[in-house]
Amino acid sequence: MKLLPVILSAIIFALTGCDTSYGVSRSGRVHKLPDFPRLKAQIEHYPEIKEVKFWQSEGGRPLTLTGIQKPEEVYYLNFTDYGKIHGILMFTQEYTGKVSYSQYLIYMNGRPPQPWVDASWPVMKKIEDDLIHKFDLPELRTNVKCATMGVKDPDRKMGAQQNAPADSPSGL
């Protein structure tokens, strides 16, 4: 009988599952959505990128005191060189009009290859720099949060100053 609670706990734990994320991400709030056809064309012109795919989907429908709101609008740009560069650029617009930005190279329950992380990170920063200068999203200079989960810091060879877009005053 003493084993029954242990066995039940183990079964419940096994059935609920635990997903672990590994990789890198960059995220922040922006004041507007970019012009997606223009942004896609901009990324397609990077010499290191071979393909950019765009798609849109609906996110969750928040429940508020005034009822169920319209779903979030989620926009994705997936970019690759068919080799080591892989990433997803995502913008989410809430029913309130607030817009969030993120870029990531993330695997669930496994690590992306470190060479992919190291090759994709500079492209992510290049996209971010274009968003600042060519798409009027200057807030990305100061409000981007970077996360490294279970992989080596892609800036380890370049130094911390390289973590931010080129004109960031703080370098963070």
C-alpha positions in Angstrom: 0.0 0.0 0.0 2.9 2.4 0.6 4.0 2.0 -3.0 0.6 2.9 -4.4 1.0 6.7 -3.9 4.5 6.5 -5.4 3.3 4.5 -8.4 0.3 6.8 -9.0 2.5 9.9 -8.8 4.9 8.4 -11.3 2.0 7.5 -13.7 0.6 11.0 -13.4 4.0 12.6 -14.0 4.6 10.4 -17.0 1.2 11.2 -18.5 1.3 14.9 -18.1 4.7 15.2 -19.8 7.2 17.9 -19.5 8.4 19.8 -22.6 11.7 21.6 -22.4 12.7 24.4 -24.9 16.2 24.8 -26.1 17.6 27.5 -28.4 17.7 31.3 -28.7 15.1 34.1 -28.9 14.9 37.9 -29.1 11.6 39.6 -28.2 10.0 42.9 -27.4 7.1 45.2 -27.8 6.7 47.4 -30.9 4.2 50.2 -31.7 3.0 48.8 -35.0 3.1 45.9 -37.4 5.6 46.2 -40.2 4.7 46.1 -43.9 5.0 42.3 -44.3 5.4 42.1 -48.1 8.2 44.7 -47.9 9.8 43.0 -44.9 9.7 39.6 -46.7 11.4 41.2 -49.8 14.0 42.8 -47.6 15.0 39.5 -46.0 14.9 37.7 -49.3 17.6 40.1 -50.5 20.1 39.1 -47.8 22.8 37.2 -49.6 22.9 34.5 -46.9 19.1 33.7 -47.1 17.7 31.3 -49.7 14.0 31.3 -48.8 11.5 33.3 -46.8 8.0 32.0 -46.1 5.2 34.2 -44.8 2.0 33.0 -43.2 -0.7 34.3 -40.9 -2.9 32.6 -38.3 -5.2 33.3 -35.4 -4.1 33.1 -31.9 -6.1 32.8 -28.7 -9.4 34.6 -27.9 -8.9 36.4 -24.6 -11.8 36.2 -22.1 -12.2 39.6 -20.4 -14.8 41.2 -18.2 -16.6 42.4 -21.3 -16.6 38.9 -22.9 -14.6 36.9 -25.4 -12.5 39.2 -27.5 -11.4 38.8 -31.1 -8.5 36.4 -31.6 -4.9 37.6 -31.7 -3.5 38.1 -35.2 -0.2 36.2 -35.6 2.2 36.8 -38.5 5.2 34.6 -39.2 8.3 34.9 -41.5 10.4 31.7 -41.6 13.9 32.2 -43.1 16.6 29.7 -44.0 19.6 29.1 -46.1 18.8 25.4 -46.3 22.0 24.8 -44.2 22.9 26.3 -40.9 20.6 29.4 -40.9 17.1 28.9 -39.5 14.8 31.2 -37.8 11.2 32.4 -37.3 10.2 36.1 -37.0 6.8 36.5 -35.4 4.6 39.5 -34.7 1.4 39.1 -32.6 -1.3 41.8 -32.4 -3.6 41.6 -29.5 -7.3 42.6 -29.5 -6.2 45.8 -27.8 -3.9 46.7 -30.7 -0.7 46.0 -28.7 2.0 44.4 -30.9 4.8 42.0 -29.7 7.8 41.0 -31.8 9.9 37.9 -31.4 12.5 35.9 -33.4 13.6 32.5 -32.4 15.4 29.3 -33.2 13.9 26.9 -30.7 13.6 23.1 -30.5 11.3 21.3 -28.1 12.9 18.4 -26.0 16.2 18.7 -27.9 18.9 21.2 -28.7 19.3 22.9 -32.1 22.8 22.3 -33.4 25.2 25.0 -32.0 26.4 25.8 -35.6 22.8 26.7 -36.5 22.5 28.9 -33.4 25.8 30.6 -34.2 24.9 31.2 -37.9 21.3 32.3 -37.3 22.0 34.8 -34.5 23.7 37.4 -36.7 20.9 37.2 -39.2 18.4 37.8 -36.4 20.2 40.9 -35.4 20.5 42.0 -39.0 16.7 41.7 -39.4 16.2 43.6 -36.1 18.5 46.4 -37.3 16.4 46.6 -40.5 13.2 46.8 -38.4 14.7 49.7 -36.5 16.0 51.7 -39.5 13.9 50.7 -42.5 10.6 49.8 -40.9 10.3 52.6 -38.2 10.5 50.4 -35.1 13.1 52.4 -33.1 11.9 50.9 -29.8 13.8 47.7 -30.6 17.0 49.6 -29.9 16.3 49.5 -26.1 13.5 47.0 -25.3 14.7 43.7 -26.8 15.1 40.8 -24.4 17.4 38.0 -25.4 17.2 34.5 -24.1 19.6 31.6 -24.5 18.1 28.2 -23.3 20.4 25.2 -23.1 22.8 26.3 -25.9 26.0 28.3 -25.8 25.6 32.0 -26.0 25.9 32.9 -29.7 27.7 36.2 -28.7 30.4 34.3 -26.8 33.0 34.9 -29.6 31.9 38.4 -30.4 31.5 39.9 -27.0 28.4 41.3 -25.2 28.4 44.5 -27.2 27.4 42.6 -30.3 24.1 41.4 -28.6 22.3 44.6 -29.5 21.6 46.3 -32.8 24.5 48.4 -34.1 23.3 51.8 -32.9 22.2 50.7 -29.4 23.7 53.1 -26.8 23.9 50.5 -24.0 24.9 47.4 -26.1 22.3 45.4 -24.1 
